[in-house]
Amino acid sequence: MSTTDAQAPVAIDGAEQAARLRAGNPIVPASGISGRALVVVIAIMAFLASMTIGLVMAISSAANEWAGELSRELTIQVMPVEGRDIASDTAEAARVAEGIPGVLGARVLEDSALKALLEPWLGADFDIDALPVPRLIVLSVDPSAPPSAEAIRKALASAVPAASIEDHRIWQERLHIMARTIVLAGLGIFVLVLAATVLSIVFATRGAMAANRDIVQVLHLVGARERFIAWQFVRHFLVLGLKGGNAGGLAALILFALAGWFSGYLTATPAGAQLEAMFGNFGLGWDGYLAIVMTVILIALLTAATAYLAVLRIVRASV
């Protein structure tokens, strides 16, 4: 048999591959890649990544909202003292505070509001006058020119000795520290999930290359470039990445939507109102949903890029 005859089947195979490419059919058959298992893995990774980035966005937004509310308000606490009328002391403290520059208004919390705050812990049948419950005054301050807490403290000391001012500075610092810690931890988990996704794609790529070794060799013989061969695999992995990413991202979006609805439902109850006041709404804003969509796109692109680099390395090593 001559060399020309030996190369004839290769030429025929190359012609068939070219014809299939012109017809729009993929050179690497989809059945040659373990698609279902990889789609499930990518879906799980996309779900975990979406949940992580969504929780980070929700907690960061809630912390910023809490800090903003605290910066716009101050609280005066009037303790009950034996021999003094706490109602008169509270009214006097509110009057003194309103006269301080930077204070826009003073609002005394009524007994019904105080009972609503304590109801989740003490029940609905307790007598607020029988307990040493301090009265609260909420001061609305000018954010552009806030009053000095020390000036308010000095003014109250002479008029109402039982009153004290809380400027929320300690709470603001704690909120910022907590938010930064959670954001950094969430980003660390997000990076670990992406790393696990990359490793899964690398192993799947190696399996796909092993299953389609004959096709790769034929493409090499007919003169196909390494980038062209790699792109044939990338097309499949990009589709798999989109399928898995969409499934995982959609599951995360549904879960956050249900959490937001359930949180809104609980707000109607006293316990739910307290939970919302302490932890915020568990739903996501438009920026949170956009972050999840971007995460899905990132995972799909990461799947394609990882497959491309892995296939290119394997092809070059096999030459």
N, C-alpha and C positions, 0 to 999 in steps of 0.2 A: 504493500500500500504506500502510495507516495505521500509526501508532506502536504501537498495540496488537498488530497483526499482526506487526510487526517484532520485538516482544519475546516473542512466543509461543514460538518455538523455545528462547529462553533459559529461559523458565519451564518448558518441557518438560524441558530438560536439567537444570535445577535440581531438578525433581521426580524425575527418574531418579537423580540423585546422592543425593538424600535417601532414595529407596527402596533404593539400594544400601547406604547407610550403615545403614539400619534392618535390612537383611538380614545385616549383619555383614561385607560385602565391603568391602575397602579402596577409598577414593576414588581414590588414586594407585596404579595397577597396578604390581605388582612388576617386571613386564617393562620398565617405563619407567626403571628404575634399573640401572646397570651393576653388578649385585651380585657377580658372580664375581670380577671384577678387584679390587673393593674388599675382598671377603672375604680374598683372597690377601694383599693389602697389610696388612690389619689382623692377619692371622695371623702374618705375618712380624714386624710390629712387636710383637705380643704375645709372640712367642717371644723376641725380643731383650730386651724389657723383663723378661720372666720369668727369662731366663738371668742378666741383670744383677743383679736383686734377689736371686736365689738365690745367686749367687756372693758378693755382698756379705754376705748372711746367713751363709753357710758360713765365709767368711774371718773375719768378726767373731767368730763363735762359736768358731772354732779359736784365734784370738788370745786371747780371754778365757780359754779353757781352758788354753792354754800359760802365760799370766800367772798363773792360779790355781795351777797345778802348781809354777811357779817360786817363788811366794811361800810354799809349804808345805815347800820343801826347800832345803837348802844343800849344797854339794859341797866336800869336802876333797880336794885333789890332793897325793899324796905322790910326789915325784920320786926315781928311783933315784940313789943317790950311791955312788961307789966307796969300798969299805971298810966299808959299812954294809949290814945285812940289811934289805931293803925290806919283807919280811913282818913283821918285828918293829916297824919304824917305823910301818907301817900299823896294826897292832894297838894300838900305844901312842897314835897319833893318835886312833883311835876311842875309846879309853878316856878320854882327856883331854876329848874333845868331849862325851861322854855326861855328864860331871860339870858341865857349864855349864848354868845355869838357862835354861829355854826350849827346850832340846833334848830331844825326846821319845825319840829313839833314833838309833843310828848303825849303818849297814849297809855292810859292806865288800863291794864287788863282787868276785866270784870271778873267777879267770882265765878260766873258760869264758864268763862274761858279757862280759868285756873282748874276748875273741876274737870273740864274736858281733857286738860293735859294730864291730870292725875288719875283719871278714870281707868285707864288700862292696868294700873298697878293697885289702886285702892278700891276699885269698884264704883258703882254709881250711887250708893246709898250713904256715903260718908258725909259728915258735917264739917265743912271747911272752917267754920268759926271755932270748932272744938279742937282743932289741930294748929300747931304753931307753923302755919303755912305763910311764907313771906309773900308780900304783894310785889308785883312786877310792873315796871313802867318802861315802855319801849320808846326810845328816842330816835326820831328820824333826823339824820345828820346830812349836811351838805358834803358830797364826796369831793368837791373841788376845794373846799375850805373846811375840813372837819374840825370840830372843837377839841380842845385839849382835855383828856381824861383827868389830868391832875387838877385843872381849873374846876371841872364839875365836882370832883371829890372835895376840894376845899370849900366850895360854895355849899355843898350838902352838909359838910361836917358842922358848920355853925348853925344851920337851920334845922336839919333832921339828922341827929347823930346816929340813928338806927339805919340810915340809908347808906348803901355802898354802890359803886359804879363798876360795871363789868365792860371792858372795852373789847373783849373778844380777841385780843392780840395773840394770846396763847393758843386759842383754838385755830386761828388762821395759820399760825406756824405749823401746828400739828396737821392741819388739813393739807398744806403744801407738801410737807414731808411724806405724809401717807400717799398722796397722789403721785408724787415722783417715784416713790418706792414701788407702787403697784404698776406704774407705766413701765419702769425699767424691768420689773419681773415679767410683765406681759410681753415686752419686746424680746426678752431672752427666750421665753417659751415659743414665741413666734419663729425666731431664728432656728430653734431646735426642730420644730415641725418642718420647716423648709429643708433643713439638712436631712431629716429622715426621708422626705419626699425625693430629694436628689439621689440618695442611696438606693431607694426602691427603683427609681427609673434606670439607674446604672445597671443594676442586676437584671432588670427586664430587658434592657438593650442588649446585654450580653447574650441572654437567652434567644432573643430575636435574631441576632447575628449568627448564632450557632445553628438555628433552625433554617436559616436562609443562606448558608455558606455557599451552596452551589450557585445560587443566583449572583452573589457577590463575585465569585470567581469568573463566571461568564461575563459579567459587566466589565471586569478587569481585562479579560481577554479581548473584548471588542473595543477597548480603549476608553472606557468610561472614566471620568475623573473621580477623584476621591470625594470631592464636595457633591458631585451629582449623586453618587451612591448614598452618601449620608443623608441627602435631602429626601430620598425615597423612603427612608425610615422615619425621618422627622415628620413627614406628612401624617403618618399613622399615629405617632406619639402626640402630635398636636391635637388631633381629633380626640384621642383618648384623654388627654389632659383637659380639654374643654368639657367632655362628658363628665368626667369625675369631678372637676372643679365646679361645674354648674350644679351637680347633684349635692355636693357638700355645702356649697354656698347657699343654695335654696333651702336646705334643711336648717341652716343657721338663721337665715332670714325669717323663716316660719317660726322658729323657736323664739326669736327676739320679739316678733309681732305678738305671739301668744303671751309672752311675759309682760309686754307693755299693756295688753288688754287686761290681763289678770291683775296687774298692778293698779290699773284704773278702776277695776271692779272693787278691789279691796279698799280703795281710797274712801269709799262711801261708809266704811266702818271706822270706829274710833281707833282700833288697833292698826288698821291699814293707813289711816292718816298719820299716825305716829311713825310707822315704818317709812312712809314717803318723806316725812320731815327729817328723819335720821339718815336714810340711805338714798333718797331720791327716787325717781321713776326708773323702773328697770327696762323701759323701752328705749329705742334708739331714735336719734334725730336723723335728718337727711344726711348729715355728714357721716354718721355711723353706717347707714346703709350703703353710702357711696364707698366707704372704706372696705366693706365686705365685697362689693362688686370689683373693686380694684384688686383685692386679694385673690379673687377667682381668676382674674385676667393674669395676675402675676404668676400664679401656680401653673396656668396653661402655658405661658411663655417660658417659665422655668422648665417645664416638662420638655418642651420642644428644644430649648437650648441645651439642656443636659443630654438629651438623646443625640443631638447633632454632634456635640463634642465627644461623647462616648463612642459613637459609630466612627467618627473620623479617626480617633485614636486607634480603634481596633483595626480598621482598614489599613492604616499606615503600618501598624505592627505586623500585619499578615502579608504585606508585600515582600 
